[in-house]
Amino acid sequence: MSWEDFLDEYAPTGAIRLGTWSVRRARQDMVTCQATFAHTDRIISLQATAAGTIGAMTSMLHDIGAPVQIVGLHQREIAGTVTTFLLCEHDDRRCWAYGTGPTPDESNVRALVAGANRLRLAR
C-alpha cells in the first residue's frame, strides 16, 4: 500500500473537517476544548468540557451527529511527531483511524475526526 493509499484509507477527508481547535485548563482537572468544524455544507463552532481532550472531542462529534466510541488506542512519538491509531466503533461497526500532530492531544483529535469520517463512510 502506498503512503497516499494509506492516508486515503485511515485518515480520509470526508464530510467532517476540523478547522480551528484549542484547549484550556478548566476547574477540577478538567479541560475545555473549542473547535470549528466544516460539516457537509455548514460551519459549526462547539465547546465541551471533559476530563480530557478525547472526551471533549468525542462529545462535540456526538453533538454534530457523528458519535464515536474508542475501543483501542495506540500512540507513538517518532522524531518529534506523535502518531495515534484509534480503533473506533459505532452501531457495531469498527474501523481503525490514524492521526498525527506535534502533541498527543492534537494527534488524538485528528485521529478521532478521521474515525468519525471512516464510520460515516461505512454506513
C-alpha positions as CSV (number, residue, x, y, z in Angstrom):
1,M,0.0,0.0,0.0
2,S,1.4,3.4,-0.9
3,W,1.5,6.2,1.7
4,E,-1.2,8.1,-0.2
5,D,-3.4,5.0,-0.2
6,F,-2.8,4.5,3.5
7,L,-3.8,8.1,4.2
8,D,-6.9,7.8,2.0
9,E,-7.9,4.7,3.9
10,Y,-7.1,5.5,7.5
11,A,-7.2,9.3,7.6
12,P,-9.8,10.2,5.0
13,T,-11.0,13.7,4.2
14,G,-14.8,13.4,4.5
15,A,-17.9,15.3,5.5
16,I,-16.4,16.3,8.8
17,R,-13.3,18.6,8.6
18,L,-11.6,20.2,11.6
19,G,-10.9,23.9,11.3
20,T,-9.7,25.5,14.4
21,W,-9.1,23.7,17.7
22,S,-8.0,24.9,21.1
23,V,-7.8,23.5,24.6
24,R,-7.5,25.3,28.0
25,R,-7.4,24.0,31.6
26,A,-10.7,24.2,33.5
27,R,-11.6,23.6,37.1
28,Q,-11.1,20.3,38.9
29,D,-8.6,18.8,36.5
30,M,-10.9,19.2,33.5
31,V,-10.2,20.8,30.1
32,T,-12.4,23.0,27.9
33,C,-12.0,22.4,24.2
34,Q,-13.3,24.6,21.4
35,A,-13.4,23.5,17.8
36,T,-14.7,24.7,14.5
37,F,-15.9,22.1,12.1
38,A,-16.9,22.1,8.5
39,H,-19.7,19.5,8.4
40,T,-21.2,18.9,5.0
41,D,-22.2,22.4,3.9
42,R,-22.2,24.1,7.4
43,I,-19.5,25.7,9.6
44,I,-20.1,24.8,13.3
45,S,-18.3,26.1,16.4
46,L,-18.6,24.0,19.5
47,Q,-17.2,23.9,23.0
48,A,-17.1,21.0,25.5
49,T,-15.6,20.5,29.0
50,A,-14.4,17.0,29.9
51,A,-11.7,15.1,31.8
52,G,-9.5,15.3,28.7
53,T,-9.3,16.3,25.1
54,I,-10.5,12.9,23.8
55,G,-13.7,13.2,26.0
56,A,-14.3,16.7,24.9
57,M,-13.8,15.9,21.2
58,T,-16.0,12.8,21.4
59,S,-18.7,15.0,22.9
60,M,-18.5,17.5,20.1
61,L,-18.6,14.8,17.4
62,H,-21.7,13.4,19.1
63,D,-23.3,16.8,19.0
64,I,-22.9,17.1,15.2
65,G,-24.3,13.6,14.7
66,A,-21.1,11.6,14.4
67,P,-20.8,9.6,17.5
68,V,-17.5,7.6,18.0
69,Q,-16.5,5.2,20.8
70,I,-12.9,4.4,21.2
71,V,-12.2,0.7,21.7
72,G,-8.4,0.8,21.3
73,L,-5.7,3.4,21.3
74,H,-2.0,3.1,20.2
75,Q,0.3,6.1,20.3
76,R,3.9,6.7,19.5
77,E,6.3,9.6,19.2
78,I,8.7,9.4,16.3
79,A,11.1,12.3,15.5
80,G,9.0,14.9,17.3
81,T,5.7,13.9,15.7
82,V,3.0,12.0,17.7
83,T,1.2,9.3,15.8
84,T,-2.2,7.9,17.1
85,F,-4.1,4.9,15.9
86,L,-7.6,4.5,17.2
87,L,-9.9,1.6,16.9
88,C,-13.3,3.3,16.7
89,E,-16.8,1.9,17.0
90,H,-20.4,2.9,16.4
91,D,-23.5,0.8,15.9
92,D,-21.5,-2.5,15.8
93,R,-19.2,-1.0,13.1
94,R,-15.5,-0.8,13.8
95,C,-12.6,0.8,12.0
96,W,-9.0,1.9,12.6
97,A,-8.2,5.6,12.2
98,Y,-4.9,7.5,12.0
99,G,-3.9,11.0,13.1
100,T,-0.6,12.8,13.7
101,G,0.3,16.1,15.4
102,P,3.0,17.8,17.4
103,T,1.3,16.9,20.7
104,P,-0.6,13.8,21.8
105,D,-3.8,15.9,22.1
106,E,-3.6,17.1,18.5
107,S,-2.8,13.6,17.3
108,N,-5.8,12.2,19.2
109,V,-8.1,14.9,17.9
110,R,-7.1,14.3,14.2
111,A,-7.5,10.5,14.6
112,L,-10.9,11.0,16.1
113,V,-12.1,13.1,13.2
114,A,-10.7,10.5,10.8
115,G,-12.5,7.8,12.8
116,A,-15.8,9.7,12.5
117,N,-15.4,10.1,8.8
118,R,-14.5,6.4,8.3
119,L,-17.5,5.3,10.4
120,R,-19.8,7.6,8.3
121,L,-18.4,6.1,5.1
122,A,-19.1,2.6,6.4
123,R,-22.8,3.2,6.8
